[in-house]
Amino acid sequence: MHKGTPMRSLRLCVPVLLSFLITGCVSVEAPGVPIKIAAVEGMPAERHDAVIAVVRGEALVHAIELTETDPRFFLRGYLGLQERDGEMRLGFVWDVFDANRTRARRITADVATSSASWDEVGEAEIRNAAAKAMNEVAAFLAERR
């Protein structure tokens, strides 16, 4: 056995386990279906790069093949913070478009939050919402392999 292999395996498993614990569902993977994140809107401009980094990290956890060239699908997303039924919710809406730019699916995923404004929203809350959303994106892509 190669020295360091157990730690490497543990490092690779921890994000998947955390995603499972956060989302409370089985993590879906979708390797082999290239997709491009065309845009993500809705958050304050100063949070954009951090949100994109979280989304990309969650895509990696779900083995979603992000690409800038020759994607089979495109993602256009919106991240919103809203009150619903007396409870604050943080959520993503993703429109998945095929190569012809026809919408193939709309995916929504949100989580409860105690944050009442963007200033209060933490990375863990964004990661939780992104994990749920990327799990749904992965399920869609897995159907198209």
C-alpha positions as semicolon CSV with decimal commas, in nm:
position;residue;x (nm);y (nm);z (nm)
1;M;0,000;0,000;0,000
2;H;0,125;0,343;-0,091
3;K;0,210;0,563;0,205
4;G;-0,056;0,832;0,250
5;T;-0,330;0,647;0,062
6;P;-0,570;0,625;0,361
7;M;-0,546;1,000;0,420
8;R;-0,599;1,071;0,050
9;S;-0,906;0,846;0,051
10;L;-1,036;1,018;0,361
11;R;-0,979;1,362;0,203
12;L;-1,176;1,253;-0,103
13;C;-1,462;1,103;0,100
14;V;-1,514;1,387;0,345
15;P;-1,683;1,627;0,096
16;V;-1,921;1,353;-0,016
17;L;-2,007;1,263;0,344
18;L;-2,058;1,628;0,436
19;S;-2,283;1,675;0,135
20;F;-2,486;1,373;0,245
21;L;-2,518;1,501;0,600
22;I;-2,606;1,854;0,489
23;T;-2,864;1,761;0,227
24;G;-3,002;1,455;0,403
25;C;-3,015;1,263;0,078
26;V;-2,808;1,023;-0,125
27;S;-2,547;1,201;-0,331
28;V;-2,588;1,156;-0,705
29;E;-2,293;1,163;-0,945
30;A;-2,296;1,248;-1,315
31;P;-1,956;1,198;-1,478
32;G;-1,920;1,215;-1,855
33;V;-2,185;1,478;-1,934
34;P;-2,006;1,810;-1,993
35;I;-2,192;2,118;-1,875
36;K;-2,103;2,487;-1,861
37;I;-2,212;2,735;-1,596
38;A;-2,323;3,021;-1,821
39;A;-2,432;3,259;-1,545
40;V;-2,532;3,286;-1,181
41;E;-2,720;3,596;-1,067
42;G;-2,913;3,723;-0,769
43;M;-2,649;3,768;-0,504
44;P;-2,470;4,096;-0,431
45;A;-2,179;4,155;-0,671
46;E;-1,921;4,127;-0,393
47;R;-2,044;3,771;-0,315
48;H;-2,046;3,648;-0,678
49;D;-1,698;3,491;-0,691
50;A;-1,744;3,318;-0,354
51;V;-2,080;3,175;-0,461
52;I;-1,933;3,049;-0,790
53;A;-1,651;2,881;-0,597
54;V;-1,903;2,704;-0,372
55;V;-2,113;2,592;-0,670
56;R;-1,804;2,460;-0,850
57;G;-1,699;2,274;-0,535
58;E;-2,038;2,110;-0,504
59;A;-2,032;2,021;-0,874
60;L;-1,700;1,847;-0,810
61;V;-1,850;1,652;-0,517
62;H;-2,121;1,525;-0,755
63;A;-1,871;1,443;-1,033
64;I;-2,036;1,698;-1,260
65;E;-1,803;1,764;-1,553
66;L;-1,774;2,143;-1,578
67;T;-1,630;2,267;-1,906
68;E;-1,584;2,588;-2,100
69;T;-1,569;2,413;-2,439
70;D;-1,819;2,187;-2,615
71;P;-2,074;2,143;-2,335
72;R;-2,382;1,925;-2,390
73;F;-2,574;2,147;-2,147
74;F;-2,558;2,500;-2,007
75;L;-2,662;2,615;-1,659
76;R;-2,810;2,956;-1,590
77;G;-2,878;3,011;-1,223
78;Y;-3,031;3,250;-0,980
79;L;-2,966;3,256;-0,605
80;G;-3,233;3,422;-0,396
81;L;-3,313;3,502;-0,036
82;Q;-3,684;3,529;0,038
83;E;-3,947;3,487;0,303
84;R;-4,197;3,208;0,245
85;D;-4,468;3,103;0,489
86;G;-4,305;3,309;0,764
87;E;-3,965;3,144;0,714
88;M;-3,655;3,280;0,540
89;R;-3,532;3,058;0,255
90;L;-3,208;3,066;0,058
91;G;-3,233;2,890;-0,273
92;F;-3,110;2,830;-0,623
93;V;-3,313;2,812;-0,940
94;W;-3,119;2,656;-1,227
95;D;-3,237;2,648;-1,584
96;V;-3,063;2,369;-1,774
97;F;-3,037;2,433;-2,148
98;D;-2,930;2,186;-2,413
99;A;-2,673;2,263;-2,684
100;N;-2,948;2,424;-2,895
101;R;-3,026;2,662;-2,605
102;T;-3,363;2,499;-2,542
103;R;-3,454;2,473;-2,174
104;A;-3,443;2,107;-2,082
105;R;-3,523;2,138;-1,711
106;R;-3,579;2,386;-1,431
107;I;-3,429;2,283;-1,099
108;T;-3,509;2,449;-0,768
109;A;-3,350;2,381;-0,433
110;D;-3,374;2,588;-0,117
111;V;-3,292;2,566;0,250
112;A;-3,422;2,734;0,562
113;T;-3,200;3,010;0,695
114;S;-3,200;3,240;0,995
115;S;-3,047;3,513;0,778
116;A;-3,275;3,804;0,700
117;S;-3,032;3,981;0,465
118;W;-2,738;3,901;0,239
119;D;-2,502;4,047;0,500
120;E;-2,602;3,764;0,735
121;V;-2,583;3,474;0,487
122;G;-2,284;3,251;0,561
123;E;-2,084;3,022;0,335
124;A;-2,229;2,714;0,507
125;E;-2,583;2,820;0,410
126;I;-2,479;2,882;0,050
127;R;-2,299;2,545;0,045
128;N;-2,608;2,370;0,182
129;A;-2,831;2,520;-0,090
130;A;-2,568;2,451;-0,358
131;A;-2,532;2,090;-0,245
132;K;-2,904;2,030;-0,282
133;A;-2,912;2,203;-0,620
134;M;-2,607;2,023;-0,761
135;N;-2,751;1,691;-0,646
136;E;-3,057;1,766;-0,859
137;V;-2,843;1,879;-1,153
138;A;-2,640;1,558;-1,124
139;A;-2,960;1,349;-1,123
140;F;-3,075;1,525;-1,442
141;L;-2,736;1,471;-1,611
142;A;-2,718;1,107;-1,498
143;E;-3,041;1,045;-1,691
144;R;-2,867;1,177;-2,005
145;R;-2,550;0,965;-1,997
